[in-house]
Amino acid sequence: MPATKPSLMNHLNNNFANLTPVGIREFDAKASAVPGIVKLTLGEPDFNVPDAMKQAAINSIKNNDSHYAPGVGTAALRKAIAHFFLNDRYQLDYDPDGEIAVTIGATQGIYAALSALINPGDEILIATPTFPLYMAITTILGGKVVEIDTSDNDFVLTPAKLKETIAAHPSAKALILNYPSNPTGVTYSSSQVEALAGAVKDTDLVVIADEIYSELVYDGQHTSIAKFIPDQTLIINGASKSHAMTGYRIGFIAGPKQLMGPVSAISGMMITSATDSAMAAATAAFGTEAGHQATLKMKEAYQERRDFLVGALHKLGFDLATPHGAFYVFAKIPNSAGNDDVAFATKLAEKGRVAVIPGSYFGAGGQGFLRLSYATSMDNLKLAVDRIAEFLKED
Ligand SMILES: Cc1ncc(COP(=O)(O)O)c(C=O)c1O
């Protein structure tokens, strides 16, 4: 195996050195070594891909769909996204030709959107605690992360706080919002979204709205911020969470045509195109009634688990923001345990045999909290709760 020529290590992208390592997968890997551990760690649906989507992928392979697709994705998938998903579900109007680009998961959509915007030193406002990838991509592209800590308001960003941040950073390029939120499960009502839109509409901020959990809202309806400020919003979404298709790697970006021009061009340079068979499966996911029904069935199961976990954690004395969406609970560690979430989660894994993710991995405001993912079976959740109860008694 070749060793790297040592001097080459001085040639790396300098921004890479500024990256705070994303600890989620490392923590999960370490915890996995504990025999018999119950894991509430990863943000990945535990369901299999629904049959209709699998069949669409199989048909695509059998039909020899094995050539370069358009860089923005197949016309069939873009139409399904525009008409059956964005329009039917969220009353949004996007032209499949020029206003939608299919990406390799939401992840690459976020990368393409930020790549199109960031010049070195540009500030990107990010409401935290949040999915750490936004901070990592911003940093690697030479941008500056400005965290907006929402922990003083149960992880809900208020228009007042947003305006205050904008006033302090008047030349910021973009605002990244993610709701329903990873890691808190918090989401926004239509009037809250409208108020946030009101706070940015007279600015030149591009809003990157990561709405990947939009189909998993348990109380009320998801409203996209694009409904109020479509001219300055890039929506990120995809099939990973709604259809348990994480491994198929299909996401998309939707936005106004002039902004989507450079975003789509950059995305195309990164990927050439998404995979044919995965796009066929996503067309079935977003464009058919079977796809919609499959989501509803999974959502029902998540909701039952959420109700169980929230109730059980309350009984054990945990404080938590009520999670109305996604599949996470963000719980404060007991006061008696201090504020060190990494130490608490490590001990809970080693002694209590339950793995959760320390809240401080998700940015400002996350310290002292734990993220519990309920994308796992009810049996696992029950076992986890029993073990946490036991751990708290002994500790
Ligand atoms: C908020 C958020 N955005 C994006 C992603 C990545 O989605 P994908 O698998 O489609 O790249 C995740 C995955 O956990 C997420 O939680």
The ligand as an SDF file (V2000), in Angstrom:
LIG
                    3D

 16 16  0  0  0  0  0  0  0  0999 V2000
  -31.2870   17.8150    7.7840 C   0  0  0  0  0  0  0  0  0  0  0  0
  -30.6660   16.8400    6.8640 C   0  0  0  0  0  0  0  0  0  0  0  0
  -30.3760   17.2310    5.6100 N   0  0  0  0  0  0  0  0  0  0  0  0
  -29.8120   16.3790    4.7440 C   0  0  0  0  0  0  0  0  0  0  0  0
  -29.5000   15.0800    5.1010 C   0  0  0  0  0  0  0  0  0  0  0  0
  -28.8520   14.1880    4.0870 C   0  0  0  0  0  0  0  0  0  0  0  0
  -29.8020   13.6440    3.2520 O   0  0  0  0  0  0  0  0  0  0  0  0
  -29.3740   12.6930    2.0250 P   0  0  0  0  0  0  0  0  0  0  0  0
  -29.2120   11.3250    2.5770 O   0  0  0  0  0  0  0  0  0  0  0  0
  -30.5430   12.7950    1.0830 O   0  0  0  0  0  0  0  0  0  0  0  0
  -28.1330   13.2290    1.4540 O   0  0  0  0  0  0  0  0  0  0  0  0
  -29.7890   14.6380    6.3920 C   0  0  0  0  0  0  0  0  0  0  0  0
  -29.4340   13.2570    6.7910 C   0  0  0  0  0  0  0  0  0  0  0  0
  -29.4190   12.8920    7.9350 O   0  0  0  0  0  0  0  0  0  0  0  0
  -30.3910   15.5330    7.2960 C   0  0  0  0  0  0  0  0  0  0  0  0
  -30.6940   15.1570    8.5310 O   0  0  0  0  0  0  0  0  0  0  0  0
  1  2  1  0
  2  3  1  0
  2 15  2  0
  3  4  2  0
  4  5  1  0
  5  6  1  0
  5 12  2  0
  6  7  1  0
  7  8  1  0
  8  9  2  0
  8 10  1  0
  8 11  1  0
 12 13  1  0
 12 15  1  0
 13 14  2  0
 15 16  1  0
M  END
$$$$
